[in-house]
Amino acid sequence: MKKYVCDLCGYEYDPEVGDPDNGVKPGTSFDELPDDWLCPVCGAGKEDFSEL
């Protein structure tokens, strides 16, 4: 699965890790994230992420 990086703060979303603090289980691809998911560091939306 592909990793994505926040264009605003540099946070890397790794699907193997997920975002457990925000209810996203490991193994969740970026495309499977809810549309209202936000960067856990700066609050940016999915549209502000780029594929690594």
PyMOL Python script that loads the backbone (N, CA, C, O; Angstrom):
from pymol import cmd

cmd.read_pdbstr("""\
ATOM      1  N   MET A   1       0.837  -1.190   0.000  1.00  0.00           N
ATOM      2  CA  MET A   1       0.000   0.000   0.000  1.00  0.00           C
ATOM      3  C   MET A   1       0.878   1.248   0.000  1.00  0.00           C
ATOM      4  O   MET A   1       1.974   1.255   0.560  1.00  0.00           O
ATOM      5  N   LYS A   2       0.387   2.275  -0.622  1.00  0.00           N
ATOM      6  CA  LYS A   2       1.157   3.504  -0.795  1.00  0.00           C
ATOM      7  C   LYS A   2       1.042   4.405   0.419  1.00  0.00           C
ATOM      8  O   LYS A   2       0.001   4.465   1.073  1.00  0.00           O
ATOM      9  N   LYS A   3       2.138   5.111   0.711  1.00  0.00           N
ATOM     10  CA  LYS A   3       2.162   6.097   1.782  1.00  0.00           C
ATOM     11  C   LYS A   3       1.843   7.466   1.187  1.00  0.00           C
ATOM     12  O   LYS A   3       2.085   7.726   0.008  1.00  0.00           O
ATOM     13  N   TYR A   4       1.298   8.321   2.028  1.00  0.00           N
ATOM     14  CA  TYR A   4       0.965   9.683   1.617  1.00  0.00           C
ATOM     15  C   TYR A   4       1.545  10.650   2.633  1.00  0.00           C
ATOM     16  O   TYR A   4       1.687  10.318   3.810  1.00  0.00           O
ATOM     17  N   VAL A   5       1.883  11.864   2.166  1.00  0.00           N
ATOM     18  CA  VAL A   5       2.460  12.878   3.046  1.00  0.00           C
ATOM     19  C   VAL A   5       1.597  14.140   2.983  1.00  0.00           C
ATOM     20  O   VAL A   5       1.105  14.527   1.923  1.00  0.00           O
ATOM     21  N   CYS A   6       1.428  14.767   4.148  1.00  0.00           N
ATOM     22  CA  CYS A   6       0.683  16.024   4.222  1.00  0.00           C
ATOM     23  C   CYS A   6       1.552  17.132   3.622  1.00  0.00           C
ATOM     24  O   CYS A   6       2.694  17.335   4.034  1.00  0.00           O
ATOM     25  N   ASP A   7       0.989  17.842   2.643  1.00  0.00           N
ATOM     26  CA  ASP A   7       1.732  18.917   1.984  1.00  0.00           C
ATOM     27  C   ASP A   7       1.961  20.110   2.908  1.00  0.00           C
ATOM     28  O   ASP A   7       2.846  20.929   2.658  1.00  0.00           O
ATOM     29  N   LEU A   8       1.170  20.213   3.970  1.00  0.00           N
ATOM     30  CA  LEU A   8       1.274  21.373   4.849  1.00  0.00           C
ATOM     31  C   LEU A   8       2.264  21.183   5.992  1.00  0.00           C
ATOM     32  O   LEU A   8       2.996  22.109   6.341  1.00  0.00           O
ATOM     33  N   CYS A   9       2.291  19.969   6.583  1.00  0.00           N
ATOM     34  CA  CYS A   9       3.149  19.801   7.764  1.00  0.00           C
ATOM     35  C   CYS A   9       4.151  18.657   7.654  1.00  0.00           C
ATOM     36  O   CYS A   9       5.046  18.546   8.491  1.00  0.00           O
ATOM     37  N   GLY A  10       4.020  17.803   6.636  1.00  0.00           N
ATOM     38  CA  GLY A  10       4.981  16.727   6.450  1.00  0.00           C
ATOM     39  C   GLY A  10       4.612  15.413   7.119  1.00  0.00           C
ATOM     40  O   GLY A  10       5.372  14.448   7.032  1.00  0.00           O
ATOM     41  N   TYR A  11       3.453  15.349   7.793  1.00  0.00           N
ATOM     42  CA  TYR A  11       3.013  14.091   8.410  1.00  0.00           C
ATOM     43  C   TYR A  11       2.871  13.022   7.338  1.00  0.00           C
ATOM     44  O   TYR A  11       2.297  13.272   6.278  1.00  0.00           O
ATOM     45  N   GLU A  12       3.393  11.828   7.611  1.00  0.00           N
ATOM     46  CA  GLU A  12       3.275  10.723   6.661  1.00  0.00           C
ATOM     47  C   GLU A  12       2.217   9.741   7.136  1.00  0.00           C
ATOM     48  O   GLU A  12       2.299   9.215   8.246  1.00  0.00           O
ATOM     49  N   TYR A  13       1.217   9.497   6.285  1.00  0.00           N
ATOM     50  CA  TYR A  13       0.228   8.468   6.587  1.00  0.00           C
ATOM     51  C   TYR A  13       0.749   7.147   6.043  1.00  0.00           C
ATOM     52  O   TYR A  13       0.941   6.991   4.837  1.00  0.00           O
ATOM     53  N   ASP A  14       0.974   6.199   6.942  1.00  0.00           N
ATOM     54  CA  ASP A  14       1.452   4.867   6.584  1.00  0.00           C
ATOM     55  C   ASP A  14       0.301   3.892   6.797  1.00  0.00           C
ATOM     56  O   ASP A  14      -0.109   3.672   7.937  1.00  0.00           O
ATOM     57  N   PRO A  15      -0.232   3.301   5.723  1.00  0.00           N
ATOM     58  CA  PRO A  15      -1.380   2.404   5.867  1.00  0.00           C
ATOM     59  C   PRO A  15      -1.091   1.174   6.730  1.00  0.00           C
ATOM     60  O   PRO A  15      -2.015   0.588   7.292  1.00  0.00           O
ATOM     61  N   GLU A  16       0.166   0.782   6.839  1.00  0.00           N
ATOM     62  CA  GLU A  16       0.494  -0.366   7.685  1.00  0.00           C
ATOM     63  C   GLU A  16       0.310  -0.035   9.165  1.00  0.00           C
ATOM     64  O   GLU A  16       0.096  -0.928   9.984  1.00  0.00           O
ATOM     65  N   VAL A  17       0.393   1.253   9.503  1.00  0.00           N
ATOM     66  CA  VAL A  17       0.229   1.713  10.881  1.00  0.00           C
ATOM     67  C   VAL A  17      -1.196   2.217  11.112  1.00  0.00           C
ATOM     68  O   VAL A  17      -1.762   2.025  12.188  1.00  0.00           O
ATOM     69  N   GLY A  18      -1.774   2.868  10.087  1.00  0.00           N
ATOM     70  CA  GLY A  18      -3.092   3.484  10.241  1.00  0.00           C
ATOM     71  C   GLY A  18      -2.993   4.743  11.084  1.00  0.00           C
ATOM     72  O   GLY A  18      -1.942   5.382  11.142  1.00  0.00           O
ATOM     73  N   ASP A  19      -4.089   5.094  11.734  1.00  0.00           N
ATOM     74  CA  ASP A  19      -4.144   6.249  12.632  1.00  0.00           C
ATOM     75  C   ASP A  19      -4.986   5.835  13.836  1.00  0.00           C
ATOM     76  O   ASP A  19      -6.098   6.329  14.023  1.00  0.00           O
ATOM     77  N   PRO A  20      -4.441   4.913  14.661  1.00  0.00           N
ATOM     78  CA  PRO A  20      -5.238   4.333  15.752  1.00  0.00           C
ATOM     79  C   PRO A  20      -5.786   5.356  16.742  1.00  0.00           C
ATOM     80  O   PRO A  20      -6.839   5.133  17.339  1.00  0.00           O
ATOM     81  N   ASP A  21      -5.081   6.480  16.925  1.00  0.00           N
ATOM     82  CA  ASP A  21      -5.570   7.508  17.846  1.00  0.00           C
ATOM     83  C   ASP A  21      -6.874   8.133  17.357  1.00  0.00           C
ATOM     84  O   ASP A  21      -7.618   8.727  18.138  1.00  0.00           O
ATOM     85  N   ASN A  22      -7.146   7.995  16.053  1.00  0.00           N
ATOM     86  CA  ASN A  22      -8.360   8.559  15.471  1.00  0.00           C
ATOM     87  C   ASN A  22      -9.264   7.484  14.876  1.00  0.00           C
ATOM     88  O   ASN A  22     -10.084   7.770  14.004  1.00  0.00           O
ATOM     89  N   GLY A  23      -9.114   6.251  15.349  1.00  0.00           N
ATOM     90  CA  GLY A  23     -10.020   5.178  14.969  1.00  0.00           C
ATOM     91  C   GLY A  23      -9.752   4.520  13.630  1.00  0.00           C
ATOM     92  O   GLY A  23     -10.614   3.812  13.110  1.00  0.00           O
ATOM     93  N   VAL A  24      -8.564   4.740  13.055  1.00  0.00           N
ATOM     94  CA  VAL A  24      -8.224   4.127  11.771  1.00  0.00           C
ATOM     95  C   VAL A  24      -7.303   2.936  12.033  1.00  0.00           C
ATOM     96  O   VAL A  24      -6.182   3.102  12.513  1.00  0.00           O
ATOM     97  N   LYS A  25      -7.778   1.757  11.717  1.00  0.00           N
ATOM     98  CA  LYS A  25      -7.042   0.522  11.993  1.00  0.00           C
ATOM     99  C   LYS A  25      -5.857   0.345  11.049  1.00  0.00           C
ATOM    100  O   LYS A  25      -5.897   0.800   9.906  1.00  0.00           O
ATOM    101  N   PRO A  26      -4.796  -0.321  11.529  1.00  0.00           N
ATOM    102  CA  PRO A  26      -3.688  -0.677  10.636  1.00  0.00           C
ATOM    103  C   PRO A  26      -4.222  -1.483   9.452  1.00  0.00           C
ATOM    104  O   PRO A  26      -5.145  -2.285   9.594  1.00  0.00           O
ATOM    105  N   GLY A  27      -3.627  -1.254   8.289  1.00  0.00           N
ATOM    106  CA  GLY A  27      -4.064  -1.940   7.078  1.00  0.00           C
ATOM    107  C   GLY A  27      -5.088  -1.157   6.282  1.00  0.00           C
ATOM    108  O   GLY A  27      -5.577  -1.642   5.262  1.00  0.00           O
ATOM    109  N   THR A  28      -5.426   0.063   6.735  1.00  0.00           N
ATOM    110  CA  THR A  28      -6.393   0.910   6.028  1.00  0.00           C
ATOM    111  C   THR A  28      -5.660   1.757   5.001  1.00  0.00           C
ATOM    112  O   THR A  28      -4.820   2.584   5.358  1.00  0.00           O
ATOM    113  N   SER A  29      -5.976   1.554   3.721  1.00  0.00           N
ATOM    114  CA  SER A  29      -5.324   2.347   2.672  1.00  0.00           C
ATOM    115  C   SER A  29      -5.806   3.792   2.736  1.00  0.00           C
ATOM    116  O   SER A  29      -6.857   4.079   3.309  1.00  0.00           O
ATOM    117  N   PHE A  30      -5.035   4.694   2.149  1.00  0.00           N
ATOM    118  CA  PHE A  30      -5.405   6.111   2.149  1.00  0.00           C
ATOM    119  C   PHE A  30      -6.770   6.301   1.494  1.00  0.00           C
ATOM    120  O   PHE A  30      -7.579   7.101   1.965  1.00  0.00           O
ATOM    121  N   ASP A  31      -7.027   5.569   0.410  1.00  0.00           N
ATOM    122  CA  ASP A  31      -8.307   5.689  -0.299  1.00  0.00           C
ATOM    123  C   ASP A  31      -9.488   5.233   0.550  1.00  0.00           C
ATOM    124  O   ASP A  31     -10.620   5.659   0.320  1.00  0.00           O
ATOM    125  N   GLU A  32      -9.231   4.372   1.522  1.00  0.00           N
ATOM    126  CA  GLU A  32     -10.295   3.870   2.394  1.00  0.00           C
ATOM    127  C   GLU A  32     -10.584   4.784   3.584  1.00  0.00           C
ATOM    128  O   GLU A  32     -11.556   4.574   4.310  1.00  0.00           O
ATOM    129  N   LEU A  33      -9.740   5.796   3.783  1.00  0.00           N
ATOM    130  CA  LEU A  33      -9.985   6.723   4.883  1.00  0.00           C
ATOM    131  C   LEU A  33     -11.299   7.463   4.645  1.00  0.00           C
ATOM    132  O   LEU A  33     -11.636   7.757   3.499  1.00  0.00           O
ATOM    133  N   PRO A  34     -12.048   7.769   5.708  1.00  0.00           N
ATOM    134  CA  PRO A  34     -13.291   8.529   5.526  1.00  0.00           C
ATOM    135  C   PRO A  34     -13.002   9.884   4.894  1.00  0.00           C
ATOM    136  O   PRO A  34     -11.924  10.445   5.085  1.00  0.00           O
ATOM    137  N   ASP A  35     -13.959  10.407   4.144  1.00  0.00           N
ATOM    138  CA  ASP A  35     -13.770  11.701   3.476  1.00  0.00           C
ATOM    139  C   ASP A  35     -13.514  12.833   4.468  1.00  0.00           C
ATOM    140  O   ASP A  35     -12.888  13.835   4.124  1.00  0.00           O
ATOM    141  N   ASP A  36     -13.997  12.670   5.697  1.00  0.00           N
ATOM    142  CA  ASP A  36     -13.826  13.729   6.691  1.00  0.00           C
ATOM    143  C   ASP A  36     -12.594  13.516   7.586  1.00  0.00           C
ATOM    144  O   ASP A  36     -12.412  14.231   8.572  1.00  0.00           O
ATOM    145  N   TRP A  37     -11.749  12.530   7.240  1.00  0.00           N
ATOM    146  CA  TRP A  37     -10.518  12.302   8.006  1.00  0.00           C
ATOM    147  C   TRP A  37      -9.598  13.504   7.839  1.00  0.00           C
ATOM    148  O   TRP A  37      -9.483  14.064   6.749  1.00  0.00           O
ATOM    149  N   LEU A  38      -8.940  13.897   8.936  1.00  0.00           N
ATOM    150  CA  LEU A  38      -8.030  15.045   8.916  1.00  0.00           C
ATOM    151  C   LEU A  38      -6.645  14.636   9.397  1.00  0.00           C
ATOM    152  O   LEU A  38      -6.503  13.699  10.183  1.00  0.00           O
ATOM    153  N   CYS A  39      -5.647  15.327   8.930  1.00  0.00           N
ATOM    154  CA  CYS A  39      -4.277  15.109   9.377  1.00  0.00           C
ATOM    155  C   CYS A  39      -4.247  15.235  10.897  1.00  0.00           C
ATOM    156  O   CYS A  39      -4.695  16.244  11.440  1.00  0.00           O
ATOM    157  N   PRO A  40      -3.721  14.216  11.594  1.00  0.00           N
ATOM    158  CA  PRO A  40      -3.697  14.277  13.060  1.00  0.00           C
ATOM    159  C   PRO A  40      -2.731  15.310  13.626  1.00  0.00           C
ATOM    160  O   PRO A  40      -2.774  15.602  14.821  1.00  0.00           O
ATOM    161  N   VAL A  41      -1.868  15.864  12.793  1.00  0.00           N
ATOM    162  CA  VAL A  41      -0.903  16.858  13.269  1.00  0.00           C
ATOM    163  C   VAL A  41      -1.418  18.280  13.062  1.00  0.00           C
ATOM    164  O   VAL A  41      -1.399  19.092  13.987  1.00  0.00           O
ATOM    165  N   CYS A  42      -1.884  18.585  11.831  1.00  0.00           N
ATOM    166  CA  CYS A  42      -2.250  19.974  11.529  1.00  0.00           C
ATOM    167  C   CYS A  42      -3.717  20.173  11.144  1.00  0.00           C
ATOM    168  O   CYS A  42      -4.163  21.311  11.000  1.00  0.00           O
ATOM    169  N   GLY A  43      -4.471  19.087  10.976  1.00  0.00           N
ATOM    170  CA  GLY A  43      -5.894  19.220  10.664  1.00  0.00           C
ATOM    171  C   GLY A  43      -6.209  19.410   9.190  1.00  0.00           C
ATOM    172  O   GLY A  43      -7.343  19.740   8.844  1.00  0.00           O
ATOM    173  N   ALA A  44      -5.235  19.210   8.318  1.00  0.00           N
ATOM    174  CA  ALA A  44      -5.472  19.342   6.877  1.00  0.00           C
ATOM    175  C   ALA A  44      -6.357  18.194   6.381  1.00  0.00           C
ATOM    176  O   ALA A  44      -6.361  17.104   6.954  1.00  0.00           O
ATOM    177  N   GLY A  45      -7.102  18.458   5.314  1.00  0.00           N
ATOM    178  CA  GLY A  45      -7.955  17.432   4.723  1.00  0.00           C
ATOM    179  C   GLY A  45      -7.176  16.523   3.784  1.00  0.00           C
ATOM    180  O   GLY A  45      -6.018  16.780   3.456  1.00  0.00           O
ATOM    181  N   LYS A  46      -7.846  15.446   3.359  1.00  0.00           N
ATOM    182  CA  LYS A  46      -7.196  14.473   2.466  1.00  0.00           C
ATOM    183  C   LYS A  46      -6.696  15.112   1.174  1.00  0.00           C
ATOM    184  O   LYS A  46      -5.725  14.644   0.580  1.00  0.00           O
ATOM    185  N   GLU A  47      -7.360  16.181   0.741  1.00  0.00           N
ATOM    186  CA  GLU A  47      -6.956  16.839  -0.508  1.00  0.00           C
ATOM    187  C   GLU A  47      -5.591  17.508  -0.392  1.00  0.00           C
ATOM    188  O   GLU A  47      -4.991  17.874  -1.403  1.00  0.00           O
ATOM    189  N   ASP A  48      -5.104  17.667   0.826  1.00  0.00           N
ATOM    190  CA  ASP A  48      -3.797  18.294   1.058  1.00  0.00           C
ATOM    191  C   ASP A  48      -2.675  17.269   1.220  1.00  0.00           C
ATOM    192  O   ASP A  48      -1.598  17.599   1.717  1.00  0.00           O
ATOM    193  N   PHE A  49      -2.924  16.034   0.803  1.00  0.00           N
ATOM    194  CA  PHE A  49      -1.913  14.973   0.878  1.00  0.00           C
ATOM    195  C   PHE A  49      -1.454  14.586  -0.527  1.00  0.00           C
ATOM    196  O   PHE A  49      -2.226  14.641  -1.484  1.00  0.00           O
ATOM    197  N   SER A  50      -0.197  14.196  -0.631  1.00  0.00           N
ATOM    198  CA  SER A  50       0.384  13.742  -1.888  1.00  0.00           C
ATOM    199  C   SER A  50       0.971  12.355  -1.696  1.00  0.00           C
ATOM    200  O   SER A  50       1.473  12.018  -0.624  1.00  0.00           O
ATOM    201  N   GLU A  51       0.898  11.561  -2.748  1.00  0.00           N
ATOM    202  CA  GLU A  51       1.467  10.214  -2.708  1.00  0.00           C
ATOM    203  C   GLU A  51       2.979  10.291  -2.652  1.00  0.00           C
ATOM    204  O   GLU A  51       3.600  11.099  -3.342  1.00  0.00           O
ATOM    205  N   LEU A  52       3.572   9.430  -1.813  1.00  0.00           N
ATOM    206  CA  LEU A  52       5.040   9.362  -1.740  1.00  0.00           C
ATOM    207  C   LEU A  52       5.582   8.438  -2.801  1.00  0.00           C
ATOM    208  O   LEU A  52       6.795   8.252  -2.898  1.00  0.00           O
TER     209      LEU A  52
END
""", "prot")
cmd.dss("prot")
cmd.show_as("cartoon", "prot")
cmd.util.cbc("prot")
cmd.orient("prot")
